[in-house]
Amino acid sequence: MLKNELRHILSQEGGQETETWFEGLTLHQEDDTLRVVFPHTYFAAWFSRHKRRAFEAALHRHFTDKVPPRVVYEQGGATPRPAAPDALRDSALSERGAKSGMIHETDGGNAPDVRNAEDNFTAFISNAKNAFPLAAAREIAASAIGEAYNPFLLCGRSGTGKTHLLRALAATFTRRNARVICQNAARFCAENTPWTRRPELFWEQCDALVLDDMQDLADQSAWQQKLIACMDACPRGGRSFTASPDHGGPRQMIFAHAGPAQALKDLDERLRSRLESGLVVELLEPDLDVRLRYLQTLSKERRLNLGREQLLYLAQRCSQFRLLQGLLLKVEAFGAVHGRSLTPADLENIVRIGGAERPPGCREILNEVARGLNLRPEDILGARRRPDLVLARQVAMYLCRQKLGLSYPELGRAFGGRDHSTVIHAIKKIKKLLISNKDVQRLVTQLETTAL
């Protein structure tokens, strides 16, 4: 009944054209709520820009003598979202970066915080090891859409912060009123969409495509071919982005792949070559100092009364941000249930049940350094001052400091009872060599990423 009455009102203004788009809507009225369901994402985006104003004006005309229902727009199968407070503003969802299928579509866990796009970058805790990927992401955010590093591919093991940076970039674009699709790659490719045969239609509705978990496409040839066609149709370079919905400027493509860059070989060669035609960067696992700062930040936000030694104990046993979140959640739950501070035994039980990693000890790190330099561990611990032994000793001290967070006196005792000033000198020396000596850079990087 309602649909027929609205069709009559709209036909008085739009004529036969109304039949084409109006029939694509499914209306469900329940008490004081009207659910408007779209057949797919791209119809929703088109409706939001071109027909929402007319549709809501017809609703107001129909309910002139009654209280109009609350309008909820949703894509078929998606979680419903209420209409924007200003019902006649057809760009409201874009301006608010709403998590829906209309302008800015995301998976549930990937919704970017649009209001604090720059804060998302600031909250990404890192050190010099991941400075380049972070700087590249910031440059993309600061540039006109499609003008910097296009496509941009983030690689790295799970839990290194790839999704965090994707959210930050998506939020930045959305704040410019850009039309952003932010999804899991498999879900994006699995959707039965009208642009499959004409990929250029997709880019008429989207300014930035942000896809996570590209590794999920590895054994899906049809999905990869679909994405290849979409990438080939992407307008790139030359012209600057403007906020006009009808602009013809470049578009941006951003992807994330779980695993090292070498794992891209699992993808189709044609897709891989297109990804590698842009900028490929790899986020490395966070060092101990980064993990400790991350836990300190989370602990402060959650008002957990944990000391540095307790947080260090947790940071030593997990190399991924997500696992650290899980451990801290268990600590928070334990405190809420038992109502007391954690003892060392409590913390040890939480870590053991959480399946955290056992950190390497000083002896294990020393053995790896000795093996890498073809030396005996006891010679490294000895008092001889031969240059290769001195370098090995300093590298081992540096790695123990980075991996275990031991104090200088503790390191001195672990390395044959040496004075803490000797340890301080050794670590400063390696830090300088990491800047100036490529051989030392290569050795330390190899030990950090493979042996330890």
C-alpha angles and dihedrals in degrees: 000000000000093000092052092051093048090047089055093050093047094045090058088062105027103031119203092342088076092066092064101056101023094059089060090067124088114205126200119180116196117173106301096349129087114197115203111195122198122207093227145348098268094051087052092053092048092047092050093055102037113021111021094088092053092044094052092044088056089050091054091049091050094049095042093128096035139056105270116237124251106264119223118188119201142161117240107279093007130117109268121248125199119245117262115273091248098061095190096054105096095190095054096108092051092049093050094041089232117198098240142100095263106081107338116032122187139165114254097259095040102060108136121224097243095185093060104035095145091044088059089063092043091051091056101103113208144135135218092296092071098027094111098054090046093048091049091051091049091050091053089050092050095046130077111274112277095009101098129055101339115208100026118193125192116199129182144115120292113281098027096113105266095132090048091058092045090054091049092052093045090049091050092052093046091054087061089057090252120155106247131186110197113177149132106280095233093051092048093051094042094057116105099230133170094238094066092098094037108034092179087073089065092060090051086066101035135056099181130025115200115182127180130197098028089172088076089073093061098106098028108092096174092051091049092051089051091053091046090056090048092051092048090055094050113117109229143184137354108059127068123243119255128188094241112119089223097050120135099208128125124291130221128236120195126176140178127205124191109230137034121312089257089066089071086086087082089069126081111281092237093053092043093052091052092050092047091050086077131046116305116191131173127219109215123212111277118261122240094263091053092048090049092050089047092053092045090054093048092044091053092048091051093042093236115166098225124146126224093257092054092049090046090053089055094044091053092058102050129051097186130073094225093053089050089053089052093050092049090049090054090050090050092048092048091053092048093050100042099031095217141094119274120259121212088256091053091051092048091052092049091051093046094050091045091060094236121172122266106240119230116257128229091262093053092049091047091051091051092050091048091050092048092052096036093243135128117256092226090056091053090051092047129092099253115124100208108146096241091049092048091051092047091049092050093046091050091050091049093050093047089052092048097043103035104026091224119170120249094254090049091051091048091055092046091053100057100294097298122168117264090240089063090054092049090051091048095051093046089050093053092047089056092046090051087064099042108026119065093191091058090044090053094047096049093044092050092050093046097048103035115017098038 
